[in-house]
Amino acid sequence: MKAFEAALNYLKRREHTEKELYTKLSAKGFSKDDIKEALERLKSLNYQSDKRFAESYIRSRLSRNPEGRSVLQMRLLSKGISSSLAKEVLDEYFVRHGDEIEEIYSEYSRKLEERKGEEKAKRTLIRKGIRKTD
């Protein structure tokens, strides 16, 4: 099954959502049936998981380019994560790592203020959906 092998190669590089894999495999010219079969097999083997992708994506975004919960949810939806799964993963992640996330936001806010000044930092935080906590 060539679609399965192609999808597996994508997953070797990084996690992908089902939607991303579908899009990439379609662009490669695989039939809808072959893609569907490949994706089902990947999920049954636990090689592909939208939940695992969402968790990894949230962790990555918070560590490299912090954003608030609403922005993260929007980004997950744009990647093809269902609304219910995005909410579930965000709820779990923010409960489990709440203190760590507050530290990330606080440090990010401090660095923004140093670089851009208080007013520009506030606008950036608002745009990114981060509520400043003092």
N, C-alpha and C positions, 0 to 999 in steps of 0.2 A: 504494500500500500504506500504509494509515493507521497500522498498528502500527509499521512501519519509521519513519515520520515522527515518531510519538510517542516512540519510543525514541531517535531521533536528537536530539530536543529535550531529553530527559533528559541525554544524553551531552554536550550543548553546555554544560551547567552544571557537570558534574563527571564523573569516571570512575564507572562503576557496574559491579558484577559482573553476570554473566549472570543469576544468581538474583534480584538486585534488580530488574533490568529485567523479568524474567518476572513477578515479583510485581506490579510497578506496572502492567504492561500487562494482566495478568489483572484487576486491580481496575478498570481502565478499560473492561472488558467485551470485549476482543478474544478471538477464538477461539484455542484451543491451536495449531491449524495456522498461523494468521496470525502468532502470536507466534514459533513455532518458525522459520518462514520469515524473519521479520524479524531474529531473532537470528543465524541462519546468515549472512544477507547482511551484517549489521554486522561479524561476525567475519571474513568473507572480505574485506571492505574494510579491515580492521584498524581499524575505528572503535571496536570493543569488544574488550577483552582483559582476562581475569581476571588474567593475570600483571602487566600494566601497572597495573591497579587495586591489586594487592597491593603492588607496589613503592611506589606513590604513598601508599598507606595507611600503610605502615611509616614512610616518611620523615615524613609528617605527624604521626603519633602520637609519634615520637621527638622531633620539634622542639617540639611543643606540650605534650605530657603524657607524658613518658617512661615506658615500661613494659618489662619484661623480655621475653625471647624467648618464653617459654611463654605469657605473657598475650597477646602479639601474635599468636601462632599460634591461640590460642583465639578471639580477635576475628576473625581472617581466616576461620576455619571458620564462625563465626556469620554472616558476610557471604555465605557460599556458596562460598568458595574450597575446592577439594578439599584433603585432607590432604597428598597428595603435592606439589601445587603450592605450598601454604603452606610446607612444609618446604624445598622447592627455593629459593624466593624468599628465605626467611629465611637459609638457608645462604649464598647468594650475597651478600646484603646485609650480613650480619655479617662475612663475610670481606673484602669490598671496603671496608667502612666501620668496621672494628673499632676503630681508634684513635679515630676521631671519636665513635663510640658510647660508648666508655669515658669520654671527656671529658664527654659529655652526662650520663652517669650520675653521674660524680663531681661535676659542678657542681650537678646536681639534688639530690644527697645533701647537699652543703654547704648549699644554700639551705633544704632541709627542716630540717636541724639548727638553723640560725639561727632559723627561724620556730617550730618545734614542740619543739625540744629533742631530745636524742640518742635517748631511748627511743621517743618517738612517731615520729621519723624512721625508726628501725629497723623499726618495725611497718609503716609505710607502704611502705618499700622491699620488705619481705617480701611484703606483699599484692600489690604490683605486679610481683613476680618479678624484682626487681633485686638482684643480689648486689653488695654494697659491696666495692670493691677499694681497698686502701690499700697 
